[in-house]
Amino acid sequence: MGHVAAAPGVQVALSTVSVFPERTPDAFEAAARLGYDGLEVMVTADPVSQDADVLRRLSDYHGLPVLAVHAPGLLITQRVWGREPWGKLDRARQVAEHLGARVVVVHPPFRWQREYARDFEAGLARMSEQTDVIFAVENLYPLRAGAEVAAWAPHWNPVEIDYPHATLDLSHTAVSGSDALEMAEQLGSRLAHVHMADGIKPGLPDEHLVPGRGSQPCAELLERLGSGGYAGTVVLEVNTFRAASNAERRADLAEALAFTRHHLQEGALGRMGGQLSPGQGPGGRSGRPAQATSRESASPDRR
């Protein structure tokens, strides 16, 4: 079965973290084989994810752009690119500019980063004046669903803070017990980037399931994005850690891509007044996962 074609104006990217415990070069190879439009590089302890020149070579080799860079904002990446948070964001900006990426995904400061949190809004505004790269602040979650206490400040929810641009993550809306459709509506034109994933119920763990396997309105949001002329990127940030084999991991990533493109096109066709034949997905194809294209040569710069 061929690829499900992309909805006009909407690019679907693969997060490099989606192939963990495989590495960044494996994500490029998987994205190319499965027909993704590009990648979001999650900057981690993997040296390749931190090296703009190596990422450029991988991008050129596979013919896939890096569409976004996810700055290192996790507890496990506190030492990546140093400990100074503004330095990390500036380094992420430099990498994004070098690769031609449009977006840097940013987590709100940890609550104990008091000075950084205090200056976060103003600091992002200053950085935005110096570049065309968008800093899109991601929604996270409180320590307990329904509570307001969180590990992040000034708030875990970008709806509550006047950031110019935001990233909406549907695994995180599951953890926080938030209404993802309402959050997208409240963000309005500030919604610049989407992490597509699923989750089953409020509270940890943060599951990042393949979309369609949980309780989040993944299909509904994608159809709204497709029908509303959304011009940002949709990134599949899913957890395939428990896949029994590389083949199973690739099948999960293919399913996620097919689901996402199918519902984006459903929205786009609805906007244009088009209809699909019964039992068919976009372009006359079913919405099942696409098969990987053949590409025999190995990826360069595998570390």
Buried (B, 14 or more C-beta within 10 A) or exposed (E): EEBBBBBEEBBBBBBBBBBBEBBBBBBBBBBBBBBBBBBBBBBBEBEBBBBBEBBBBBBEBBEBBBBBBBBBBBEEBEEBBEEEBBEBBBBBBBBBBBBEBBBBBBBBBBBEBEEBBEBBBEBBEEBBEEBEBBBBBBBBBBEBBEEEEBBBBEBBBBBEBEBBBBBBBBBBBBBBBBEBBEBBEBBEEBBBBBBBBBBBEBBEEBBBBBBBBBEBBBBBBBBBBBBEEBEBBBBBBBBBEEBEEEEEBBBBBBBBBBBBBBBBBBBBBBBEEEEBEEEEBBEEBEBBBBBBEEEEEEBEBEE
